[in-house]
Amino acid sequence: MALRMRQSLAELERAFHEESQEDRDRRDALRRAAVDRSRQRTLEKRHRHGSMRFGVLVAVLVATAVLVTIAMFEILYMVMG
């Protein structure tokens, strides 16, 4: 009877250790997944902001070119006329 109880306790202890190891592995996997999701969100946000900045830059360059062209023709008109 005592031998059987020792085996049973040993099996329970072994099962407990295996389960605790599985829990640790599961927590680590969840933590890594959360870090990966966070990194992905950061990259998407950075890309979105970069695209917006590029659009603003193009708009400013086009507006500058238009304004300089208009000013140049106005000055040419004043000089010639």
Distance bins in CASP14 RR format, pairs under 12 A and 6 or more apart:
PFRMAT RR
TARGET T0000
AUTHOR 0000-0000-0000
RMODE 2
METHOD distances of the structure
MODEL  1
1 7 0 0 0 0 0 1 0 0 0 0 0
1 8 0 0 0 0 0 1 0 0 0 0 0
2 8 0 0 0 0 0 1 0 0 0 0 0
2 9 0 0 0 0 0 1 0 0 0 0 0
3 9 0 0 0 0 0 1 0 0 0 0 0
3 10 0 0 0 0 0 1 0 0 0 0 0
4 10 0 0 0 0 0 1 0 0 0 0 0
4 11 0 0 0 0 0 1 0 0 0 0 0
5 11 0 0 0 0 0 1 0 0 0 0 0
5 12 0 0 0 0 0 1 0 0 0 0 0
6 12 0 0 0 0 0 1 0 0 0 0 0
6 13 0 0 0 0 0 1 0 0 0 0 0
7 13 0 0 0 0 0 1 0 0 0 0 0
7 14 0 0 0 0 0 1 0 0 0 0 0
8 14 0 0 0 0 0 1 0 0 0 0 0
8 15 0 0 0 0 0 1 0 0 0 0 0
9 15 0 0 0 0 0 1 0 0 0 0 0
9 16 0 0 0 0 0 1 0 0 0 0 0
10 16 0 0 0 0 0 1 0 0 0 0 0
10 17 0 0 0 0 0 1 0 0 0 0 0
11 17 0 0 0 0 0 1 0 0 0 0 0
11 18 0 0 0 0 0 1 0 0 0 0 0
12 18 0 0 0 0 0 1 0 0 0 0 0
12 19 0 0 0 0 0 1 0 0 0 0 0
13 19 0 0 0 0 0 1 0 0 0 0 0
13 20 0 0 0 0 0 1 0 0 0 0 0
14 20 0 0 0 0 0 1 0 0 0 0 0
14 21 0 0 0 0 0 1 0 0 0 0 0
15 21 0 0 0 0 0 1 0 0 0 0 0
15 22 0 0 0 0 0 1 0 0 0 0 0
16 22 0 0 0 0 0 1 0 0 0 0 0
16 23 0 0 0 0 0 1 0 0 0 0 0
17 23 0 0 0 0 0 1 0 0 0 0 0
17 24 0 0 0 0 0 1 0 0 0 0 0
18 24 0 0 0 0 0 1 0 0 0 0 0
18 25 0 0 0 0 0 1 0 0 0 0 0
19 25 0 0 0 0 0 1 0 0 0 0 0
19 26 0 0 0 0 0 1 0 0 0 0 0
20 26 0 0 0 0 0 1 0 0 0 0 0
20 27 0 0 0 0 0 1 0 0 0 0 0
21 27 0 0 0 0 0 1 0 0 0 0 0
21 28 0 0 0 0 0 1 0 0 0 0 0
22 28 0 0 0 0 0 1 0 0 0 0 0
22 29 0 0 0 0 0 1 0 0 0 0 0
23 29 0 0 0 0 0 1 0 0 0 0 0
23 30 0 0 0 0 0 1 0 0 0 0 0
24 30 0 0 0 0 0 1 0 0 0 0 0
24 31 0 0 0 0 0 1 0 0 0 0 0
25 31 0 0 0 0 0 1 0 0 0 0 0
25 32 0 0 0 0 0 1 0 0 0 0 0
26 32 0 0 0 0 0 1 0 0 0 0 0
26 33 0 0 0 0 0 1 0 0 0 0 0
27 33 0 0 0 0 0 1 0 0 0 0 0
27 34 0 0 0 0 0 1 0 0 0 0 0
28 34 0 0 0 0 0 1 0 0 0 0 0
28 35 0 0 0 0 0 1 0 0 0 0 0
29 35 0 0 0 0 0 1 0 0 0 0 0
29 36 0 0 0 0 0 1 0 0 0 0 0
30 36 0 0 0 0 0 1 0 0 0 0 0
30 37 0 0 0 0 0 1 0 0 0 0 0
31 37 0 0 0 0 0 1 0 0 0 0 0
31 38 0 0 0 0 0 1 0 0 0 0 0
32 38 0 0 0 0 0 1 0 0 0 0 0
32 39 0 0 0 0 0 1 0 0 0 0 0
33 39 0 0 0 0 0 1 0 0 0 0 0
33 40 0 0 0 0 0 1 0 0 0 0 0
34 40 0 0 0 0 0 1 0 0 0 0 0
34 41 0 0 0 0 0 1 0 0 0 0 0
35 41 0 0 0 0 0 1 0 0 0 0 0
35 42 0 0 0 0 0 1 0 0 0 0 0
36 42 0 0 0 0 0 1 0 0 0 0 0
36 43 0 0 0 0 0 1 0 0 0 0 0
37 43 0 0 0 0 0 1 0 0 0 0 0
37 44 0 0 0 0 0 1 0 0 0 0 0
38 44 0 0 0 0 0 1 0 0 0 0 0
38 45 0 0 0 0 0 1 0 0 0 0 0
39 45 0 0 0 0 0 1 0 0 0 0 0
39 46 0 0 0 0 0 1 0 0 0 0 0
40 46 0 0 0 0 0 1 0 0 0 0 0
40 47 0 0 0 0 0 1 0 0 0 0 0
41 47 0 0 0 0 0 1 0 0 0 0 0
41 48 0 0 0 0 0 1 0 0 0 0 0
42 48 0 0 0 0 0 1 0 0 0 0 0
42 49 0 0 0 0 0 1 0 0 0 0 0
43 49 0 0 0 0 0 1 0 0 0 0 0
43 50 0 0 0 0 0 1 0 0 0 0 0
44 50 0 0 0 0 0 1 0 0 0 0 0
44 51 0 0 0 0 0 1 0 0 0 0 0
45 51 0 0 0 0 0 1 0 0 0 0 0
45 52 0 0 0 0 0 1 0 0 0 0 0
46 52 0 0 0 0 0 1 0 0 0 0 0
46 53 0 0 0 0 0 1 0 0 0 0 0
47 53 0 0 0 0 0 1 0 0 0 0 0
47 54 0 0 0 0 0 1 0 0 0 0 0
48 54 0 0 0 0 0 1 0 0 0 0 0
48 55 0 0 0 0 0 1 0 0 0 0 0
49 55 0 0 0 0 0 1 0 0 0 0 0
49 56 0 0 0 0 0 1 0 0 0 0 0
50 56 0 0 0 0 1 0 0 0 0 0 0
50 57 0 0 0 0 1 0 0 0 0 0 0
51 57 0 0 0 0 0 1 0 0 0 0 0
51 58 0 0 0 0 0 1 0 0 0 0 0
52 58 0 0 0 0 0 1 0 0 0 0 0
52 59 0 0 0 0 0 1 0 0 0 0 0
53 59 0 0 0 0 0 1 0 0 0 0 0
53 60 0 0 0 0 0 1 0 0 0 0 0
54 60 0 0 0 0 0 1 0 0 0 0 0
54 61 0 0 0 0 0 1 0 0 0 0 0
55 61 0 0 0 0 1 0 0 0 0 0 0
55 62 0 0 0 0 1 0 0 0 0 0 0
55 63 0 0 0 0 0 1 0 0 0 0 0
56 62 0 0 0 0 0 1 0 0 0 0 0
56 63 0 0 0 0 0 1 0 0 0 0 0
57 63 0 0 0 0 0 1 0 0 0 0 0
57 64 0 0 0 0 0 1 0 0 0 0 0
58 64 0 0 0 0 0 1 0 0 0 0 0
58 65 0 0 0 0 0 1 0 0 0 0 0
59 65 0 0 0 0 0 1 0 0 0 0 0
59 66 0 0 0 0 0 1 0 0 0 0 0
60 66 0 0 0 0 0 1 0 0 0 0 0
60 67 0 0 0 0 0 1 0 0 0 0 0
61 67 0 0 0 0 0 1 0 0 0 0 0
61 68 0 0 0 0 0 1 0 0 0 0 0
62 68 0 0 0 0 0 1 0 0 0 0 0
62 69 0 0 0 0 0 1 0 0 0 0 0
63 69 0 0 0 0 0 1 0 0 0 0 0
63 70 0 0 0 0 0 1 0 0 0 0 0
64 70 0 0 0 0 0 1 0 0 0 0 0
64 71 0 0 0 0 0 1 0 0 0 0 0
65 71 0 0 0 0 0 1 0 0 0 0 0
65 72 0 0 0 0 0 1 0 0 0 0 0
66 72 0 0 0 0 0 1 0 0 0 0 0
66 73 0 0 0 0 0 1 0 0 0 0 0
67 73 0 0 0 0 0 1 0 0 0 0 0
67 74 0 0 0 0 0 1 0 0 0 0 0
68 74 0 0 0 0 0 1 0 0 0 0 0
68 75 0 0 0 0 0 1 0 0 0 0 0
69 75 0 0 0 0 0 1 0 0 0 0 0
69 76 0 0 0 0 0 1 0 0 0 0 0
70 76 0 0 0 0 0 1 0 0 0 0 0
70 77 0 0 0 0 0 1 0 0 0 0 0
71 77 0 0 0 0 0 1 0 0 0 0 0
71 78 0 0 0 0 0 1 0 0 0 0 0
72 78 0 0 0 0 0 1 0 0 0 0 0
72 79 0 0 0 0 0 1 0 0 0 0 0
73 79 0 0 0 0 0 1 0 0 0 0 0
73 80 0 0 0 0 0 1 0 0 0 0 0
74 80 0 0 0 0 0 1 0 0 0 0 0
74 81 0 0 0 0 0 1 0 0 0 0 0
75 81 0 0 0 0 0 1 0 0 0 0 0
END
